[in-house]
Amino acid sequence: MKLLVTAPMLQESLDELKRYFEEIHYYPWTLKEDGNGYSEKEISALLEEYQPDALISELDELTRVVLTGYGRLKVIGDCRA
């Protein structure tokens, strides 16, 4: 399975996830130039590019448009406090 992670994570946590996922694409929103979570358009583009089965998000705009436009997600983890 493939995983897209847009939430900031410690390397230790990413290493643990490698036990469960064949591919991990790590693009935390904290590394974006604007310092904001991914917009609807940006997260949709990442989903289409990497075709993940799972997503770990934090501040992204996971709207109805995003969720209905990309139908392969089996699980979404949300790290918001």
N, C-alpha and C positions, 0 to 999 in steps of 0.2 A: 504494500500500500504506500501511497505518497502522502506526505504531510506538508502543508504550507503553514509557516509560523510567522505572524506579523507582530506578535507581542514580544517585548524584550524578555530574554531568558538567560540564565546563567549557562555556561558551557556544560556544567555538570548535568543540568536538566536536559539539554539537547542530547547529550551522550546517553542518558537514560532512555529517551524517546527512540534512539537508534535500535533499541532492542525490539521495537514494535513496528517500525516503519522502514521500508526498503530505501526510500528517498525522502530527504528532508530539505526543504527550501526555506532558508531563514532570511527574512527581510523585515526586521523590526521597524516599526514606524519611527522610533527614536533616531534612526540614522537618516531619515528624510531631511532634506534641506529646510523645508517649511516647519518641521517639528510637530506636525499634526498627524493624526491617524489617517489611514487611506480613505480617500473619497469613494463614493459609489463607483465612479468610473475607474479609479485606480485599482480598487480591489477586484473589480470585475475583470480587468485586464490581467492581473496576476493569476486569477483563477483559470482563465482561458489559456494563459501561457504555460502554466505548470501542471494543470489538470490534476489537482490533488483530490484524494478521497477524504481527507480530514483537514480542518483548519483550526489553528489556535490564534485567536484574535484578542485585541484589547480595546482599542479606540476606533476601529474601522466602522464605516457606514455600511452595516450589513442590513440593507433594506430589502423590501419585497422584490424589487427589481433585480438585485444581486442574487438573492436566493432562488428565484424562479428562473433567472437567466442562465444559471449554472446548476445542473441537476445531478452532479456526481458526488456531492458531499454526503458522506455517511454519518459524520459527526462534526460538531462545532464545539470547541472549547473556548469559553470567554473568561478572560482574566481580570475583568473589571472588579474593583473593590466596592 
